[in-house]
Amino acid sequence: MSIEQDIQRLRDQINQHNYRYYVLDDPQIPDAEYDRLFQQLKQLEQDNPELVSPDSPTQRVGMLPLGEFSQVRHEQPMLSLDNAFSADDMRDFERRIRDRLEWPAERPLMFACEPKLDGIAVSLLYEEGVLVRGATRGDGTTGEDITQNVRTIPSIPLRLIGEGYPRRLEVRGEIYMPKAGFDKLNEAARARGDKTFVNPRNAAAGSLRQLDSRITAQRPLEMCAYGVGIVDGGELPGQHVAILQQLQQWGLRINRHMRLVEGVEGCLGYYSQLAQLRDSLPYDIDGIVFKVNELALQRELGFVARAPRWAIAHKFPAQEEITRVRAIEFQVGRTGAITPVARLEPVFVGGVTVSNATLHNMDEIARLDVRVGDSVVIRRAGDVIPQVVKVLRERRPEDTAPVAVPDHCPVCGSDVERVQIARYGKGGQVQQVEGAAYRCVGRLSCEAQLKQAIIHYVSRKAMDIDGLGDKSVELLVDKELIRTPADLYRLRKEQLVPLEGFGELSAANLLASLQASKQVPLARFIYALGIPDVGEETARVLAQSFGTLDRIRRALPDLLTWLPDIGREVAQEISHFFTDPHNCEAIDDLLQQGIELQQSGELDPRLGGAISLADLLVKLEIPAVAKTTAARLADHFQTLEAILAADELQLRLVEKLSKRAIDSLLAHTGEEAFCRRARQLEAQLLEFGMHWQCQPEPSASAALPLDGLIYVLTGTLEQLSRSEAKNHLQALGAKVAGSVSKNTDVVVAGPGAGSKLAKAQQLGLEVIDEEAFMQLLAEHGIQS
Ligand code: IVH
């Protein structure tokens, strides 16, 4: 086969797959396979540039930006539609048609029905099957040439498929942006602090108006055909529905909800069906278009002014309306997120009466600059929460003031912190930052967060309190028997027994379980507090590193970042949590209820004296003072005080210190707040025993009994769960690995152990059974 034929075969294949994917919604091959075909074609074209043609699927983007759009005169005007707003309007529409055609009452009149897509009308001209021009409707007579932009839309074929198409064929349809793509686009804009689009229609229009088609190419646009204009050198069927089906066979997308119905009653039935589907459709529609199906009748009926007599748009209730903001309030969610809400003068929009709209977060308020008293455009599309999409600045009354960030939680009065809301990927890494929000830090004390906090507190991996399901927690909070976690321990049997879901026995069991939970390892207790971003592993690191609750509570954020896997943000979360007076009160209250923490009391020996003066300097994040410079400074001055006191002359004596570093240092050491932070950090390092002058205790007692050993668990354990076994081993200092290797020290094998056990035996490793394991735990004071 010649290269030319190869290229043509690949193009045909790709066009066929595009068609299956975009037009029929029924892909035949996985995306990866499609990508491979596409890459192959690209490569062949790159190697043979003389064979590239504009209708190749590789040629959708890549034109240079335009200076302006040129004008296109429509050979056949692009008309608009009359509107119907009620069943009566629709009946009038049918009556007018029947009268004009003198169509007998008993003779059926067929209508084609299609959703009225809310996008931008477009004309696509195909010559010999090749897309040669795309144009907007404009004023119906003259539009703009947007060929480069329409070429980037994957559901628009650059070349028609199949055969029998007229030599010149003008396809008309709607370009629109599906709701999901619109939401994503706006989320991304919000995260960047850019302006958002008001609705998918505006987003589609804005995307098509780009002079640089590379921007259009990144927008999630789709096209749906609903009719034809010029038909030259060929014939089309004589019915509207048949024409659209023919267009579909040539590779154009048509609406899958298109139907043929009989008479106006058929139209009204279709209208109510689609009205119910409206919210669940992946795109916005603002009504239904009904068209007389027979082209011969269409011709006979003709036009009035700019609209055909044979078609009408039966509109749905509007999804956008104007109303006034009465107040802006702040709601606190179950996770502490503070969401501003606009209280509105009630308005009928999207089929319901709306009196509240979300404002997302403070950034959104700032972006919209929405104020109490403003007239705003409210949008309610589908069952999504109504949104304020636009402020009508010209209608703003005098004497309005910008909305201020609440400095305290409106529910509990705790501090409010600013957090980045991020979307996390599978591996826990930040995938996308979705903007900033505010959150109440009173996790343990805020009524709004209480249910969630208690449910977490009693959960198995936290305090492991049996007999208290989510429903019961909600009930206890609703009945105000619990206002803080410590109240759990104040519950009395007489209070529980009458409650739904409780009896004598279950009440007694719960109280016993509460009692038993008071003996708790420090790590579990920390985890149970539900500090944002502190999971089991971080709780374990905190407990093992510091050895006491007291140190954890007082640790400065800078100090926390020296612990394994604790970054700035988590450190801030922890510190915020423990400095909130409401949380402190709640924790003190818990301890007063007789919680006995099992804690080593010792600093992890690995941290003893571990932080050098250079480390401390690096931690202060002075611009231009990184590792090497910090080391030179530490060497030269020996103490923090000497560095804080150093003047320019003294700094110049330090070996190889850049001018930038000197300026940066002086700017910082001149600031009282900076010096305070540095001194506090040093004082805490000293107090905790982490300071370079602290000699690590050579005591064996602080080292954990299984330090440095690697365990593997396999098979089933009967007396305790895998995760319990893992926790115990980690508490004793061992690492628990998922697979056996020559580095493994001990394999704990229960019944049913398979390949891991075999491998352990093959490597001659130590293998112990559950009994020996339980004994090992018992020897180290762990009873299960
Ligand atoms: S037919 C002569 N069908 O609605 C008939 N229009 O005001 C011309 N539209 O600008 C239009 N979906 O962009 C027709 N299925 C549909 C439609 C549709 C959306 C838009 C079209 C036009 C406007 C009519």
Residues whose N, C-alpha, C, O or C-beta is under 5 A from the ligand:
A	BS01	IVH	L79 S80 L81 E114 P115 K116 L117 I120 A121 G173 E174 Y226 V289 P308
